Amino acid sequence: MRDGRRGLAPAPSTASSARSAGPSSAVDPPGWQIPHTFPFTLWNVLEPDATGFTGPGPVPGWSAVGFDLDLTLADTRAGISAVFAALAAETGVPIDTDAVVGRLGPPLETELAYWFPAAEVPAMADRYRAMYPELAVPVTALMPGAAAALQAVRDRGARVVVVSGKNQADTERTVRFLGLPVDEVVGGLFGAAKGTALRLHGVGAYVGDHTGDVDAARAAAATAVGVATGAFDADALTAYGADVVLPDLLAFPEWLLGAAGADEPAPTG
């Protein structure tokens, strides 16, 4: 089944026999939502001036560009697969890790609800997060073009803000491990809930691989830049309403240069 998504496997149609007792959520996971509170706990990687960015930005009116993390800047598929495999081994519940990494983006609890009854999801989430630093972070890699994309933003005098659905601690660990030169990191937000963080940091464009990232940009009145490196292909991101769709971050610096040039006033003489 494509549904506009590359390699997306359908959810299992029945609950694991090992978890047959109690309500099953394998067919259609419940709408798990991570509660978000404000103000955010922010990690200032480069310790910017407390007064904030005051430069012109890459495009007039932009003081920062925002990026999603998983499958936008960071290839976390191998690490996430490893943690889910370990969780399956511990619990005896078969988990299709290919299906898991085929739908990365929503909160962890949403994915866990495909495999475990609702009552067990919080405990499984705690166990997953306990294993993540040791099993997942060391095998995380940069997505193609990630380093150049961030450098392009910084070369234009703007700040880089990462806003991710991954929990705060693991978002910070991942950014540190990859050595990403970013100014702010905010974790634990998905979809339109990211909008408050994006507005807080003056983000003029938000780059991500998921339709939820388009929702995030819309919530912040920012330009929605899709990259077709995750579950959703270019056609799906375009149909969903992304303002710009790139094949990957390798194309980002050229697009940013063009966007800046398009908004610069014409010379007079």
Buried (B, 14 or more C-beta within 10 A) or exposed (E): EEEBBBEBBEBBEEBBEEBEEEEBBBEEBEEBEBEBEEEBEBBEBEEEEEEEBEEBBBBEEBBBBBBBBBBBBBBBBBBBBBBBBBBBEEBEBEBBBEBBBBBBBBBBBBBBBBBBBBEBBEEBBEBBBEBBBEBBBEBBBBBBBBBEBBEBBBEBEBBBBBBBBBBBBBBBBBBEBBEBBBBBBBBBBBBBBBBBBBEBBBBBBBBBBBBBBBBBBBBBEBBBBBBBBBBBBBEBBBEBEBBBBBEBBBBBBEBBBEBBEEEEEEEEE
